[in-house]
Amino acid sequence: MKQVFLAFALWLGFSGAAFAMQDTEPSEAQGQNSAGIKILSDEFLKLSAREHANVVGRCVTSHIYDDCDKIYSLEISRLIKECGFGDGRYSACQNLLSIADKHCFEKDQIENLLACSLSGEILVKTNKIETGLKRLIRACEVGKIGDSCLLCAITIFYYSLDIDEVIKYMTMTRDLAYDKEHFNKIIKKLQDCKADKECNPAKLEFQ
């Protein structure tokens, strides 16, 4: 099962699919919390939707981290790199979670929703699945962040095999993606499996 999930995740992660993002207007106070810690980089608001998708891919999806500072403030970018989304320094992950979670549920602005995406991914990858999914679902459904929708689908596929929920979040991923045909193939395979009483979704191959 774990090998199937890893193959699934890797195939999706290296598909080259880029995502659009909800066009959310920033407020003057956006980027600051009560402690004065910024989430967003000043450069973020200058990026086009396509540029944003590309830098998210390099920072988050592929975990190269090169372009994190084009999305996030220098402090948040440093913590992302040090934490490695759960694979690096524990203290950095805890600091990042503390900051991101404080922002996540404050407002429905893009800063807050990106904070949900950050904390959700770290929580899922450190086996706090239910808590992490709650944040990823908010980032996906409210923020229309394609990478969060994709991680929702992958996480549900791996941990619960609720095929209806996987199809739901994979469809949301498809709707936000530039490469829709890529995800149409995945959705069809999931739907065909659902319709076949003898199909075991744990044995699906996405190659």
Secondary structure as a PSIPRED ss2 file (coil, helix, strand):
# PSIPRED VFORMAT (PSIPRED V4.0)

   1 M C   1.000  0.000  0.000
   2 K H   0.000  1.000  0.000
   3 Q H   0.000  1.000  0.000
   4 V H   0.000  1.000  0.000
   5 F H   0.000  1.000  0.000
   6 L H   0.000  1.000  0.000
   7 A H   0.000  1.000  0.000
   8 F H   0.000  1.000  0.000
   9 A H   0.000  1.000  0.000
  10 L H   0.000  1.000  0.000
  11 W H   0.000  1.000  0.000
  12 L H   0.000  1.000  0.000
  13 G H   0.000  1.000  0.000
  14 F C   1.000  0.000  0.000
  15 S C   1.000  0.000  0.000
  16 G C   1.000  0.000  0.000
  17 A C   1.000  0.000  0.000
  18 A C   1.000  0.000  0.000
  19 F E   0.000  0.000  1.000
  20 A C   1.000  0.000  0.000
  21 M C   1.000  0.000  0.000
  22 Q C   1.000  0.000  0.000
  23 D C   1.000  0.000  0.000
  24 T C   1.000  0.000  0.000
  25 E C   1.000  0.000  0.000
  26 P C   1.000  0.000  0.000
  27 S C   1.000  0.000  0.000
  28 E C   1.000  0.000  0.000
  29 A C   1.000  0.000  0.000
  30 Q C   1.000  0.000  0.000
  31 G C   1.000  0.000  0.000
  32 Q C   1.000  0.000  0.000
  33 N C   1.000  0.000  0.000
  34 S C   1.000  0.000  0.000
  35 A C   1.000  0.000  0.000
  36 G C   1.000  0.000  0.000
  37 I C   1.000  0.000  0.000
  38 K C   1.000  0.000  0.000
  39 I C   1.000  0.000  0.000
  40 L E   0.000  0.000  1.000
  41 S C   1.000  0.000  0.000
  42 D C   1.000  0.000  0.000
  43 E C   1.000  0.000  0.000
  44 F H   0.000  1.000  0.000
  45 L H   0.000  1.000  0.000
  46 K H   0.000  1.000  0.000
  47 L C   1.000  0.000  0.000
  48 S C   1.000  0.000  0.000
  49 A H   0.000  1.000  0.000
  50 R H   0.000  1.000  0.000
  51 E H   0.000  1.000  0.000
  52 H H   0.000  1.000  0.000
  53 A H   0.000  1.000  0.000
  54 N H   0.000  1.000  0.000
  55 V H   0.000  1.000  0.000
  56 V H   0.000  1.000  0.000
  57 G H   0.000  1.000  0.000
  58 R H   0.000  1.000  0.000
  59 C H   0.000  1.000  0.000
  60 V H   0.000  1.000  0.000
  61 T H   0.000  1.000  0.000
  62 S C   1.000  0.000  0.000
  63 H C   1.000  0.000  0.000
  64 I C   1.000  0.000  0.000
  65 Y C   1.000  0.000  0.000
  66 D C   1.000  0.000  0.000
  67 D C   1.000  0.000  0.000
  68 C H   0.000  1.000  0.000
  69 D H   0.000  1.000  0.000
  70 K H   0.000  1.000  0.000
  71 I C   1.000  0.000  0.000
  72 Y E   0.000  0.000  1.000
  73 S C   1.000  0.000  0.000
  74 L H   0.000  1.000  0.000
  75 E H   0.000  1.000  0.000
  76 I H   0.000  1.000  0.000
  77 S H   0.000  1.000  0.000
  78 R H   0.000  1.000  0.000
  79 L H   0.000  1.000  0.000
  80 I H   0.000  1.000  0.000
  81 K H   0.000  1.000  0.000
  82 E H   0.000  1.000  0.000
  83 C H   0.000  1.000  0.000
  84 G H   0.000  1.000  0.000
  85 F H   0.000  1.000  0.000
  86 G H   0.000  1.000  0.000
  87 D C   1.000  0.000  0.000
  88 G C   1.000  0.000  0.000
  89 R C   1.000  0.000  0.000
  90 Y H   0.000  1.000  0.000
  91 S H   0.000  1.000  0.000
  92 A H   0.000  1.000  0.000
  93 C H   0.000  1.000  0.000
  94 Q H   0.000  1.000  0.000
  95 N H   0.000  1.000  0.000
  96 L H   0.000  1.000  0.000
  97 L H   0.000  1.000  0.000
  98 S H   0.000  1.000  0.000
  99 I H   0.000  1.000  0.000
 100 A H   0.000  1.000  0.000
 101 D H   0.000  1.000  0.000
 102 K H   0.000  1.000  0.000
 103 H H   0.000  1.000  0.000
 104 C H   0.000  1.000  0.000
 105 F C   1.000  0.000  0.000
 106 E C   1.000  0.000  0.000
 107 K C   1.000  0.000  0.000
 108 D C   1.000  0.000  0.000
 109 Q C   1.000  0.000  0.000
 110 I H   0.000  1.000  0.000
 111 E H   0.000  1.000  0.000
 112 N H   0.000  1.000  0.000
 113 L H   0.000  1.000  0.000
 114 L H   0.000  1.000  0.000
 115 A H   0.000  1.000  0.000
 116 C H   0.000  1.000  0.000
 117 S H   0.000  1.000  0.000
 118 L H   0.000  1.000  0.000
 119 S H   0.000  1.000  0.000
 120 G H   0.000  1.000  0.000
 121 E H   0.000  1.000  0.000
 122 I H   0.000  1.000  0.000
 123 L H   0.000  1.000  0.000
 124 V H   0.000  1.000  0.000
 125 K H   0.000  1.000  0.000
 126 T C   1.000  0.000  0.000
 127 N C   1.000  0.000  0.000
 128 K C   1.000  0.000  0.000
 129 I H   0.000  1.000  0.000
 130 E H   0.000  1.000  0.000
 131 T H   0.000  1.000  0.000
 132 G H   0.000  1.000  0.000
 133 L H   0.000  1.000  0.000
 134 K H   0.000  1.000  0.000
 135 R H   0.000  1.000  0.000
 136 L H   0.000  1.000  0.000
 137 I H   0.000  1.000  0.000
 138 R H   0.000  1.000  0.000
 139 A H   0.000  1.000  0.000
 140 C H   0.000  1.000  0.000
 141 E H   0.000  1.000  0.000
 142 V C   1.000  0.000  0.000
 143 G C   1.000  0.000  0.000
 144 K C   1.000  0.000  0.000
 145 I C   1.000  0.000  0.000
 146 G H   0.000  1.000  0.000
 147 D H   0.000  1.000  0.000
 148 S H   0.000  1.000  0.000
 149 C H   0.000  1.000  0.000
 150 L H   0.000  1.000  0.000
 151 L H   0.000  1.000  0.000
 152 C H   0.000  1.000  0.000
 153 A H   0.000  1.000  0.000
 154 I H   0.000  1.000  0.000
 155 T H   0.000  1.000  0.000
 156 I H   0.000  1.000  0.000
 157 F H   0.000  1.000  0.000
 158 Y H   0.000  1.000  0.000
 159 Y H   0.000  1.000  0.000
 160 S C   1.000  0.000  0.000
 161 L C   1.000  0.000  0.000
 162 D C   1.000  0.000  0.000
 163 I H   0.000  1.000  0.000
 164 D H   0.000  1.000  0.000
 165 E H   0.000  1.000  0.000
 166 V H   0.000  1.000  0.000
 167 I H   0.000  1.000  0.000
 168 K H   0.000  1.000  0.000
 169 Y H   0.000  1.000  0.000
 170 M H   0.000  1.000  0.000
 171 T H   0.000  1.000  0.000
 172 M H   0.000  1.000  0.000
 173 T H   0.000  1.000  0.000
 174 R H   0.000  1.000  0.000
 175 D H   0.000  1.000  0.000
 176 L H   0.000  1.000  0.000
 177 A E   0.000  0.000  1.000
 178 Y C   1.000  0.000  0.000
 179 D C   1.000  0.000  0.000
 180 K H   0.000  1.000  0.000
 181 E H   0.000  1.000  0.000
 182 H H   0.000  1.000  0.000
 183 F H   0.000  1.000  0.000
 184 N H   0.000  1.000  0.000
 185 K H   0.000  1.000  0.000
 186 I H   0.000  1.000  0.000
 187 I H   0.000  1.000  0.000
 188 K H   0.000  1.000  0.000
 189 K H   0.000  1.000  0.000
 190 L H   0.000  1.000  0.000
 191 Q H   0.000  1.000  0.000
 192 D H   0.000  1.000  0.000
 193 C H   0.000  1.000  0.000
 194 K H   0.000  1.000  0.000
 195 A H   0.000  1.000  0.000
 196 D C   1.000  0.000  0.000
 197 K C   1.000  0.000  0.000
 198 E C   1.000  0.000  0.000
 199 C C   1.000  0.000  0.000
 200 N C   1.000  0.000  0.000
 201 P H   0.000  1.000  0.000
 202 A H   0.000  1.000  0.000
 203 K H   0.000  1.000  0.000
 204 L C   1.000  0.000  0.000
 205 E C   1.000  0.000  0.000
 206 F C   1.000  0.000  0.000
 207 Q C   1.000  0.000  0.000
